[in-house]
Amino acid sequence: MSQPPPPPPNQPPQGGFGPPQDQPPAAPPTPPAPQPGYGYPQQPPAPQQPQPGYGPPQPPAPQPGYGYPQAPAPQPPQPGYGQPQVPQPTQPQPGYGYPGAPQNPYAQQQPYGYPTVPVGPAPAQSGGGRNTTTFVIIAAALVVIALIVGGGVWYAKSSGGDGKKDDTAHSSGGTGGKNGSGGTTAGGKEKAPADPAAKVLFQAPMPKTSDTVVTAGSWLTDQVYAKSGIAQIVGYDPVKGTKLWTVELPGPVCSAARHVTADGRTAIVFQPKTPAKNSSAGCSQVAAIDLAKGTKLWTKTVKNADSTINLDNVTVAQHTVAVGSTNGGAAFDIDSGKALWQPKPGDTCYDAGYGGGAKLVAMRKCGSYGDRQLHVQTIDPASGKVISDYKMASGIEYASIVSTDPLVVAADVGDSAGDGSGISDYFSIDGRTGKLLARISAPGDTYAGRCDGITRIEDCREVVAGGGKLFVPTEEHDGTGKYSKTNEVVAFDLATGKETGQRAEAGDGYLLAPLRMDGGNLIAYKRPPYDKGGQVVSIDGGSFKATELLENPAAQDVRQAETTMLPDYAEILFGQGRLYMSSVYAHKASSYGKEYLLIAFGAGG
């Protein structure tokens, strides 16, 4: 089968990193429409001339390669699996189960509007499509292959605990602020240093490859920072950067859980071998990784009547590893690898994916494309039993899990976002009862943030829920300086859906991107202007006062490396006063300059 046309070739950056020229900024080019593909994600467009006063050019577009599954375009589920035969959808065009290219961050946003859609909870179902039997025969159905997962867990204790509570990128401490729905804003672990000035602690070069290879997955615990490379995971000393261990894999990583258990365990999906260039061996293997010991605990597959199922996504909740696909979901005990549930034969619905962390939430799909019914189900991680079920409005094809505790879901209702973000509305749900608490409108021309609910389910960036609130960045707009840009972070009350009136300003030339909760406080990254290093700040959940925790060096070579790892596309973790930025793909050398797989900042030992 012919291959899709590759992304634009790598181009050298234009304009360098000097101050803006005294001329009006040129209108930014619109990235090309994504081509029908076979699974490899469309990456950010090739670097363009930087906008005056804004920042350095973006990293070059990767070339298709063996890290991205190449397979025939997906077909709708076949009769016999419980799905009627339906035509291929024409909108949106996800290629082989993967969304199109991320929008150019400089592109003008489209007008926003969405139809009124009734919403409401539905009664819980008795177990849904999950059971505790062994592998079962189901009719063959071509599946969408999910690839990279942006972001990982920020910090997890590597010893002790029962794994039932997990601080994660989008689900953590606190139950509200003074302007939220009860609770407290105290309890943050990250403290302001005497001097926030940071240095480069260590970095790892981009692995050498003639292809484009997924390197999704990064995790941080007390003792280790771990990062996926080409068909391997490497554990580094979080301060010195010395290699502590390496887990070799037979093939490239496809997707990685962003959560870590209390005893330092996580999970990945990977290919069973390294395929030839521009091809794939399928994302069929799921494994548990012990980050404390640097070992692979077990490897499992999920099978149907004819073949091994390709898995779209993976997450971890308490001691359960859960994987989703268009053939249904499966789960395993993270310690033993014991199967907890498998796809159920004859079921007309399927678990497309899961959100993990403190709780486990399934995104369950019923019906065919164009007549879809989504169920957001909080389930028991050990048994798969449904605890609560929220039935989304008919016609919503895709939705993403922003957080499982509090339970927040994002969706592009009626394809109305208009900016490719996958978000027009947020839904705050009571995870105990399945009752809708609030629906929060987030017009694409007003608010930023991005979710991929097509296959990855739990991949939302720059949006954080916690402390009874939802923290959302605004779209960038003109700053006070000549040609400068800036934005803010605002808070919504999850109980009422209304803005709390709290607003944190990025500062002229900076752009705020929420990362995670720290108790009742919000940790956010500040994307810098052309002549400064990025910052990490803690925003008090009550007063919304920002405290600087770290500031990266302003040296040109450091800034160039930092700007290849921006929060729209890279994995950014912050913990114990240190910042870790890493790429989610490796590609052949480009003319853009030296590139890194990862770079770590901090004050040192």
N, C-alpha and C positions, 0 to 999 in steps of 0.2 A: 504494500500500500504506500502511496506517495506520502512524503513527509510534509508538514506545514511549512510555509515560508519562514525563514528565521527572522528574528527581530532585526532592527536596523543595525548595521555594523558599528563596532566601537569607533567613536570619534574622539579626537583629543579635545580637552576642555578649551574653551575660548575665554579670553578676558582675564585669566589669572585670578588672583585673590586681592588685588589692590582696591583702593577706595572707589566708590561709584563715580562714573564720569558725569559731568554736568550736562546731561542731556536727558530728554524724556525716555523712560524705559520702553523698549520695544515690546510690542504685543507678543506674549509667549506663544510658541507653537502648540497646536493641539496634538496630543499623542495619537498615533494611528490606531484605527479600530482593531481590536484583537482578531486574529485569524482563527478559523476553526482549527483546533489543535488536537493533540493526543495526550494531553495531560501535563505537559510542562507549563508552569505558570508564565504568563506574560509579565516580565519584570519592568521596572521603571524605564522610561524612554532613555535613549542615548543622551549623554550630557549635552546641554545646550548652553548658550552664552548666559552667564549669570545675570540676574536682574540687578540693576544698579541699586546699591544700598541694601541688598537682601542677603546674598550669600554665595558661596562657591557653587560650581556646577554639580549636577547630580551624577552618580556613578553610571558607568556605561551599561547598556542593556546586555544581559547574558545571552549566550548562544544556546540553542537546544542541545541537550546532551544526555548521557546515559543515566544521569541522576533523576531524570524526569521520565516517568513511564510513557512509553509510546504504544498506543493501542488503538484499535478501531474506535470510531466515535460511538458513544453509548446509545443504546436503543432503550425504549421504554420497557418496563417489566412485561414479560410475556404471560399470556393467559396460563393459568396453572399455578402461578405464584400468588394469585389473588388480585392481580391487576389487569384491567382490560387493556387491549391493544390501543395505543393512542399514537397520533403523529408526533414527530419530533417537534419540540417547542422552538419557536422562532424568536421568542423574547423572554428572558435574556438569552444571549449566546454564550454559554459557558465553555465551549470547546469540549474537551473530553473530561467533563466534570470539574473544570477549574474556571474560575471567573476570569474575565478579561483583564487587560493591563490596568494596574492602578492608575488613577487619573493623575495627570500632571498637577502637582500641588499649586502651580501658578495659574492653572486654567480657571477661567471665569465660571462661576457657578450658575446653574440654570434656575429659572423661576421655580417656585415651589407651590405645590398644591396637592391635596389628596382628597379622595372622596370619603364621605362619612361611612364608616363600616361598623356594624354592630358587633360588639364583643361580649363575651360572658363566660363564666366557668361552666364546666360540664362535670357530671358525676364521675368519680373515680372508677376506673375499670379494674376488674379482678385479675391483675397480672399481665394484661395486654398480650403482646407477642413474645414474652419471655417465659421460658420454662427451665427446669433444672435437669432435663434429660440429657443423654449423650447426643453426639452429632446426629442430625436428622436429614432426611432427604427432602430437598426442595427443588422446584423446577429451576432450570438455569436461567439466569438473567444477567445481562451484561451490566457491569457496575462502573460507577464513576470513581475515579481514583483521586483521593485527596493527597495533597503533597505537603507543602510547608506549613508549619504552624509558627506564627510570629509570637515571640515572647515566651518566657518561661516563668517558672516560679521564682520569686525574688529571693526568698530566704526560708530555710526550714531547719529546725533542730535535727541534728544527725544522731541523736540518741534519746532514749526515753520516750514516754508518751504512748498513747494507744492508737495514734493516727486518726483520731476522730475529730481533731480540730486542726485546721491547716491554713496558715496565712498564705494567700495567693495573690497573684497580680490583680485580680478583680473581686476578691471576696475575703474580707478580713475585718478584724476587731471593731469594737465600738457599736453602739446601737442608736446613735443619733447625736445631734448637736443641739445647742440651745435654740437654734432656729429650725431644727428638724423634728423628727417624730420621737422625742424622748431620748434617753441615754446620755452618754457623756462623750466629750471630745478628748479626754485624757488618755494616757497609756501608751503614747508613742515611744518606740525604742530608739529612733534615730535622734541624736542630740547635735546641736550646733557646735562645731569645733571652734577653737580659739582663732584659727586661721583656715578659711575654706579653700585656700589655694591648693590645687592638686597637681600631681605630676603623673607621668605615665609610669605605671607599675610594671607592666609587661605587655607584650603583644605577640601574636602568632601570625606569620605571613599567610597570605592566601595560598592554599595548596596548589601545586602545579598540576594542571589538567588541560587537555585539548578540547574538553567538552564542558557542559554546564551540569553541575552536580548539586543536588540538594544537601545542605548542611544544617538543616533545621534542628533545633534543640539546644538549650543552654539552661543550666541549673546552678543554684548557689545554696550551699549549706554552711555550717560552722567551719568545716575543715576543707572544703573543696569547691572550686568553680569548675564545672564540667561543660564541655562543648563538643557538639558533633562535628566531625571532619568528613573526609571522603571515606565512606565505609568504615568509620571508627568513631569512638567517643573517647575523648582524652580528659582526664582529671588533672587540674592544675592547683598548686598551692595558691590560695586566693590573694596572697600578698606578694610572694616572690615570683610566682608564675612558673616555678619548676614543675615538671611533669611528675605526677604521683602515680598514675596508672594509665593504661590504655586498654579499651575493650575493642577488639577487632571484630568486624562484621563481614559476612560474605558478600554483601551488596550495600548500596547506598541507602541512607535513611530516607523515608518518604514523609513521615510526620512524627511529631514528638509530643508527649504529654507536657503540659506546662506546670503540673503540680508535682509535689514531692511529699511522701509520707513523713510522719514524725521521725521515723528511723532511717530516712534518707534513701527511699526507693522511688523509682519512677518507671516509665514505660515508653517504648518507641514502636513504630511500624517501619519495616524495612524490606528491601528486595532480597530474594534468596540467593542471588549471585550478581556479580557485576556484568551487566549486559554489554553488548556491542554498542558502539557509538550511535546515537540517534535512535535507540531502541530501549526496551524495558523488559525486565524479568517479572514485573507485576509486584504490587505492594501487598504481599500475602502473609508476611511473617510479623508476629507481634511478640515482643520480648520485654521482660522486666529487668531493670538495671539497678544494682546496688551501688549507689554513689559513694557510700562510706568505704566499701571494700574494693570497688572498681571491678565488679564481676557481673556477668550476665547470668541471671538466676535461672531462666528457662526461656524456651521459644515455643510458640504454639501457632497453629493455623486454624482457620474455620472453613469447613468444607460443605459443599452441597452435593447433589447427586452425581454431578459430572466432573467437578473440578474444585480447586481451592479458591475461596472467595478473595477478591481484592478488597482491602480494607481502606476506608476513606479517612478515618480519624481515630484518635486514641486519647483517652484521658485516665486520670487516677482519682479515685474518691475513697478516702479511708484506706481499706486494704483491698480495694477492688480495681482491676484494670478493665476498662470497658472500651470496646471498639465498635464503630458503626459502619454501615454500608447500605447500598440499595438492596442488598439481599437480606438485610436485617442486622441486628446487633448481637454481640456476644460479650461475655464477661468471664474473667478469671481471677482467682485469688492471687494477690501479688506475691505472696510468700511461696506458695506451693505450685502455682500454675493450674490448680484444679479448676475445671470448667464449672461456672456458676449458672450460666444459661446460654442457650444457643438460639438461632433463628427457629421459629415455630412453623411447622409444615402447614400449608393451607391458609396461613394468616393473610388477610387482605391488607394489613398494615405492617409497617416495619420501623425499627429504630434506626433513623438515618445517622444519628450520632448522639453524643452525650456531653454534658458539662460536669466537671468534677470539682475537687477541693473538699470543703467541709461536708458537702452533700453531693448526691448524684442525681442529675436531671436528664431525662431522655427527651430528645426531639423526635417524636413519633409521627410518621406520615401515613395518611390513609387517602385512598382515591388516586386518580390519575392526574397527570399534568393538565391544568386548566380547570380541574374540579377537585383541588387539593383540600384536605382537612388536616391541619397540624394540631397535635396534642403536646402540651408541655407538661411532662409528668415527673414529679418528684418520686423517686423509687428507693427502696431499701437496697443499699449496695451489696449486701450479702445474698439476697434472695431474688431481687428484681421485682418484688411485690410493689404495686403502685400505692403510694401514700396519698398523692393528690394528683388531679388532672385538670389542667386549664385548656379549654378548647378555643383555639384562635378562630377568628372570623374566616369563613369559607373564602377561597380565592387567594389567600396569602400562600404563595408557593414556597418561600424560603424564610427562615428566621434564625437568628443567632442567639446563643446564650451568653449574655454579658457577665452574669454572676449567678451562682447557685444559692448563695446565702449572704445577703438578701437575693431573692430570685428576681432577676431582671432579664427580659428578652428584648431584642431589637429586631425590627422588620422594616422592609421597604414596602409599605402598603400601596397597592395599585401602581407599583413602579413609579412612585411620585417623588422620590428623593431628588432625581434629576442630576446627581453629581457622581454617580457610581459608587457611593459610600455604602450602599446596602441598608441605609437607615433613613426612615422618615418618621418613625415613632418608636418609643420605648414602652414596654409593658411591665409595670411593677405588679408582682403576683405574690399572694400569700402561699408559701410553699407547703403549709400544713393543710390548707383547705382547698387550694386551687382557685381561690377567689381573686378576681382582678381588683387590685387596690387603686391603680391609677394608670391612665394612658397619657404619655407625655409626648407632645408633638415636638419634633426636632427638624424644622425646615432645613433642607440642604444648603440653602444660600445664607443661613444664619449660623448653623452649628457644624463643627468639624467632627472627627471621629470616623471610624471605618469598621465594618464587619463583613465577614464572608460567611454567609449562611447557606451557600450552595452545597458545599460538601464538608467544610471544616467545622461548622457548627459552633465551636468554641474559639473563634478567632476574631475578637474585637480589639481594636487598638485605640489608645488615647481616650478611652471611656472607662470610668471606674465607679463601682457602686459599693457603698459601705457607710456605716454610721447613720443609717436611715436616709441617706441621700444618694443622688446620682450626680456625678461630677462630669461635666461636658465642656470641651473647649469651644469657643466661638471660632468662626471662620476668620482667617487673617484679614486685616484691613489696614489702611494707611496709618502710619504712626505720625509722630510730631516732627521727626527729622525728614530731611529731603530724601524722597524715594524710600523711606523706611517702612517696614511692615511690623505689625504687632497683633496680639489677640488677648483674650481673657479666658478664664475658667469660671463657669457659673455652676450653681448647685440647684437641684430640684428635690423637693421633698417626696420621698417614695410613697408616703401615705396619701398625699393629696395630689401629687403631680404638678404642684405649683412651684415656681421659682421661689427660693428662700430669700432672695434679695442680696445674697452674698456673691461677691465678684472679686476675683483675684486678677490683677493686671500683670501681663508678662513683662512690661517695660519696653521702651522704644527699641525696635530692632530685634526683639526676642519673640519667640512663639512658645507658648506653654502647651505641654503634652502630659496629661495625667498618666502615671505609671501604676500606682497601687496605693492601698491604704496602709497606714502605720498607726494602729490603734484607731483613734478618732480623727487623725490627721491625714491629709493627702500628700503623697510624695509625687512630685512632678518634675519633668525634664524641661529645661528651657533651651530650645534650639537657638543658637546664637546668630548675631549679625556677622558680616563678612570679616570683621577685624577682631573678634573676641572668641573665647572658648565657651562651650556650653556650660550650663549650670544645673544643679539639682537643688530644689527647694522643698521645704516642708510647709504646707499651708494648713494653718490651724483650723480645725473643723468648726469652731465656734466663731472666732473673730475674723477668720480668713486672712490673718496676717501671715505673710510669707517670710520664712527664715531660710537663709542660704546655708546649705549643707556642704556644697562642693562647687568649685569652679575650675574648669579645665584650662590648660595652658593656651595662650593665644598665639603661640609660635605657628608659622604658616604650615609647616609639615604636619604638625599635630592637628591643626584645624582641617587640613585636607583629608586626613584619615577619618576624623570625626564626622565630617559631612558626607562620607560614604555610608554612614550607618545611622540614618535618621529614623525617627520612630514610626514613620509611615510603613517602612519595610523591614527594618532590622529588629533584632532582639536586644532590649535594653533592660538590665537588671541593676538594682541598687540595694545594697545592704551593708550594715556595719561601716558606713561612711565611705564605701567604695562603689564605683560605677563600672559596669561591664557592658560593652557594646560589641555585638557580633553580627556577622553576615549570615543569611539563611541560604546562600548558595555560593558555590565556588565556580569560577569560570576561567577560561584561558586568559593569559596576560593581555592587557589592553594598553593603549597609549595614554590612558588617563593619569598614570603615575603609579607609584607603589600602593598596593592595596593589601588589606589585612583581613584575616578571618575573624580576629577578635582583638580588642584593645581594652586595657583596664586602667582606671584612674584612681588615685587615692593619695592620702598623705604619707603612705608607707607604714612599715611595721608598727 
